[in-house]
Each structure stands twice: as C-alpha cells, then as structure tokens.
Amino acid sequence: MPSDITISDIIVLLGFFLAWYSMSWIGRHYKENDKTTLSSISKSYRNQWMLHLLERSNRMSDVALIGNLMRSVSFFASTSILVLASLIAIFGVVDDVIKIIYGIPYAQHVSPAFTKLKLLLLVIIFVYSFFKLVWSLRQYNSTVIMIGAAPDVFDEDEELFSYANNLGIVLNRATRHFVEGMRAFEYALAALAWFIHPFLFMFTTILVSLVIYRREFASKTLKAMIDD
C-alpha cells in the first residue's frame, strides 16, 4: 500500500465500487421484479422477438439482426484489449504521467507507487469489461446456433413457447453481460478523475451513476418503448 494514500482516497474508492455495484444490483433487482425500466421493457421486446422469429419460415433477417448486435459486442471487446495494452505500456512511463498530472491545476501530487495503483484500478476495470463482453459474444453465438437448430414447424404450441422462452433466456443473458461490460467503460471514465483529485473522483462517480440511473428509469427511449 502506498505510504501517501489518504483516508479520503480510501473512502472515495470504496464509494466508487459501492456505486458501481449498486447500479448493477438495482438494474437486476428491478428487472427480475418486472418494474418499468429500460432493461425490463427491452427484455419483453426480445422475448416477443424470439416468439415471432420461430413463427416465421424465413429467419435470415433475424440472424442478420443478431449479427449486427454481435459486431457491436466484438468492437467493444477489441477496444477493451487495446485499452489494456495501452495501460500496461503506461506502467513503464509513470514518471512522464506524473509530470503531465502535475501540470493540471489543483491536481493531487502523489508518488509513483500511488500512480501505479490508480493505473491498476483501470486495468482491473477493463479486464472485467473484456470478460463480460467475451461471454456476451459467446451467448449471442449460442442464440444463433439455437435459431439454426429450431424446426421450421412445431407440432404443439407448448413446444413453440418453450423453445422461444429458452431462446429469450440466452439472448437476454447475452444482452445483460453486454450492458455490464459497457457500464465498466462508463465507470472507467469516472476513475480517470482519481488521477487529478479524490474529490473530483467522487464527483464524477456520482455524475456517472446519475446518468446511468436516468437512462434506465427516466429516459425518452424508455417512454417511447412503454407507449408502444
């Protein structure tokens, strides 16, 4: 542990992880209880999509749509690897990073060991994001495989609904992990402020959390999806 780390740094860092965990927990909790959130409404649309998909004889357009989603996930997974490579390279030029930070007004002056700790936080965030995004991509692949394996016609409605439900489960889990991977990117932006000052870190963490909360519970996109 760096000798120049302060109580303020520890408290703000704990608050950062608490805010991140709380937003993830709130999203899952409200989603599981069918509250009106962007996640729960999107889940309903995806379940309808899987049901209508199985009722169609030609499913190529649906596979193409899932392919577009997979490209988005793949892009951010690749980006997280590039960011990780850049962060690891920065460990070799920490002294130059400190000089840049010292040039910022009101920036906190810290030791190289403390600066490396802050870099390590970003590394951890993007490692987490990478694993979430890769698992999301694999589940999207599983969704496509299930679509390809689905029969053209189901003998009973119960069999159709059961298959559509299982498809929805896999697709919704893929989306959930994608959202959690993207959320790591958002909180990584908040963590950048720690290089300047712990109080700015606290402010950006609160700001990012409020933006995420508004988009999940009070966005115009949510209202349009509810009205539809």
C-alpha positions in Angstrom: 0.0 0.0 0.0 1.5 3.4 -1.0 2.5 5.5 2.0 0.9 8.7 0.7 -2.6 7.2 0.2 -5.1 9.2 2.3 -8.4 8.4 4.1 -10.2 10.4 1.5 -8.8 8.2 -1.3 -9.8 5.0 0.5 -13.4 6.3 1.2 -13.9 7.6 -2.3 -12.5 4.3 -3.8 -14.9 2.3 -1.7 -17.7 4.6 -2.7 -16.8 4.1 -6.3 -17.2 0.3 -6.1 -20.4 0.7 -4.0 -21.9 3.0 -6.6 -21.0 0.6 -9.4 -22.3 -2.4 -7.6 -25.5 -0.6 -6.6 -26.3 0.4 -10.2 -25.8 -3.2 -11.3 -27.9 -4.6 -8.4 -30.7 -2.1 -9.0 -30.8 -2.9 -12.6 -31.1 -6.7 -11.9 -33.4 -6.3 -9.0 -36.0 -4.2 -10.8 -35.6 -6.3 -14.0 -36.4 -9.5 -12.0 -39.5 -7.9 -10.5 -40.8 -6.6 -13.8 -40.5 -3.0 -12.9 -40.7 -0.3 -15.6 -37.1 0.1 -16.6 -35.2 0.1 -19.9 -33.9 -3.4 -19.1 -37.3 -4.9 -18.3 -39.0 -3.3 -21.3 -36.2 -4.4 -23.6 -36.4 -7.9 -22.2 -40.1 -8.0 -23.1 -39.4 -6.9 -26.6 -36.7 -9.6 -27.0 -39.0 -12.3 -25.8 -41.6 -11.2 -28.3 -38.9 -11.2 -31.0 -37.9 -14.8 -30.3 -41.5 -15.9 -30.3 -42.3 -14.2 -33.6 -39.0 -15.4 -35.0 -40.0 -19.1 -34.5 -43.3 -18.5 -36.2 -41.6 -17.3 -39.4 -40.3 -19.7 -42.0 -37.6 -17.4 -43.2 -35.3 -16.4 -40.3 -32.4 -14.9 -42.2 -33.3 -11.3 -41.3 -33.4 -12.2 -37.6 -29.9 -13.8 -37.8 -28.7 -10.7 -39.6 -30.0 -8.5 -36.8 -28.3 -10.6 -34.2 -25.1 -10.4 -36.3 -25.3 -6.6 -36.0 -25.6 -6.9 -32.2 -22.6 -9.3 -32.2 -20.5 -6.8 -34.2 -21.1 -4.1 -31.5 -20.0 -6.5 -28.7 -17.0 -7.6 -30.7 -16.0 -4.0 -31.3 -16.0 -3.1 -27.6 -14.3 -6.3 -26.6 -11.5 -5.5 -29.1 -11.4 -1.9 -27.7 -11.0 -3.2 -24.2 -8.0 -5.2 -25.2 -6.4 -2.2 -26.9 -7.0 -0.1 -23.8 -5.5 -2.8 -21.6 -2.4 -2.9 -23.8 -2.1 0.9 -23.6 -2.5 0.9 -19.8 0.2 -1.8 -19.3 2.6 0.2 -21.5 2.0 3.3 -19.4 3.4 1.5 -16.3 6.8 1.9 -18.0 6.5 5.7 -18.2 4.9 6.5 -14.9 7.3 9.4 -14.3 6.1 11.1 -17.5 2.5 10.6 -16.5 3.2 12.3 -13.1 4.7 15.3 -14.9 1.6 15.7 -17.0 -0.7 15.4 -14.0 1.4 18.0 -12.1 0.7 20.4 -14.9 -3.1 20.2 -14.2 -4.3 22.9 -11.8 -5.3 21.6 -8.3 -4.1 18.1 -9.1 -3.1 15.9 -6.2 0.7 15.3 -6.0 1.3 11.6 -5.4 4.2 9.1 -5.5 4.9 6.8 -8.5 3.7 3.8 -6.4 0.3 5.5 -5.8 0.0 6.4 -9.5 0.6 2.8 -10.4 -2.2 1.8 -8.0 -4.6 4.2 -9.9 -3.5 2.6 -13.2 -4.1 -0.8 -11.7 -7.7 0.2 -11.0 -8.2 1.0 -14.7 -6.6 -2.3 -15.6 -9.0 -4.2 -13.3 -12.0 -2.4 -14.8 -11.1 -3.2 -18.4 -10.2 -6.8 -17.6 -13.6 -7.2 -16.1 -15.2 -5.5 -19.1 -13.3 -7.8 -21.5 -14.6 -11.0 -19.8 -18.1 -9.7 -19.7 -18.1 -8.8 -23.4 -16.5 -12.0 -24.5 -19.1 -14.0 -22.5 -21.8 -11.9 -24.1 -20.4 -12.6 -27.5 -20.4 -16.3 -26.9 -24.0 -16.3 -25.7 -25.0 -14.4 -28.9 -23.3 -17.2 -30.8 -25.4 -19.7 -28.8 -28.5 -17.8 -29.7 -27.7 -18.1 -33.4 -27.0 -21.8 -33.0 -30.4 -22.3 -31.3 -32.1 -20.4 -34.1 -30.4 -22.6 -36.7 -31.4 -25.8 -34.8 -35.0 -24.8 -34.4 -37.5 -26.7 -36.6 -39.5 -25.0 -39.3 -42.8 -26.0 -37.7 -43.6 -27.0 -34.1 -46.1 -29.8 -33.5 -47.6 -28.2 -30.4 -47.9 -24.6 -29.2 -46.4 -25.6 -25.8 -43.2 -26.8 -27.6 -43.1 -23.5 -29.5 -43.4 -21.4 -26.4 -40.9 -23.5 -24.5 -38.3 -23.1 -27.3 -39.0 -19.3 -27.6 -38.6 -18.9 -23.8 -35.2 -20.7 -23.8 -34.1 -18.6 -26.8 -35.2 -15.5 -24.9 -33.2 -16.5 -21.8 -30.0 -16.9 -23.7 -30.5 -13.7 -25.7 -31.4 -11.7 -22.5 -28.3 -13.0 -20.7 -26.1 -12.1 -23.6 -27.6 -8.6 -23.5 -27.2 -8.3 -19.7 -23.5 -9.1 -19.9 -23.0 -6.7 -22.8 -24.7 -3.9 -20.7 -22.5 -4.7 -17.7 -19.4 -4.6 -19.9 -20.4 -1.3 -21.3 -21.1 0.0 -17.8 -17.5 -0.8 -16.9 -16.4 1.6 -19.7 -18.6 4.3 -18.2 -17.2 3.9 -14.7 -13.7 3.8 -16.1 -14.2 7.4 -17.3 -15.1 8.3 -13.7 -12.0 6.5 -12.4 -9.8 8.7 -14.6 -10.6 11.7 -12.3 -8.8 9.9 -9.5 -5.5 10.9 -11.2 -6.4 14.5 -10.5 -8.1 14.6 -7.1 -10.1 12.2 -4.9 -12.9 14.7 -4.6 -13.2 15.0 -8.4 -13.2 11.2 -8.5 -16.2 11.3 -6.1 -18.0 13.9 -8.2 -17.5 12.0 -11.5 -18.6 8.7 -9.8 -21.9 10.4 -8.7 -22.4 12.1 -12.1 -21.9 8.8 -14.0 -24.3 7.0 -11.6 -26.9 9.7 -12.1 -26.6 9.5 -15.9 -27.0 5.7 -15.8 -29.9 5.9 -13.5 -31.7 8.5 -15.6 -31.2 6.4 -18.8 -32.5 3.3 -17.1 -35.5 4.8 -15.3 -36.5 8.1 -16.9 -35.2 8.3 -20.5 -37.2 9.3 -23.5 -36.3 6.0 -25.1 -38.0 4.2 -22.2 -41.1 6.3 -22.5 -41.3 5.6 -26.3 -40.9 1.8 -25.7 -43.6 1.9 -22.9 -46.0 3.9 -25.1 -45.6 1.4 -27.9 
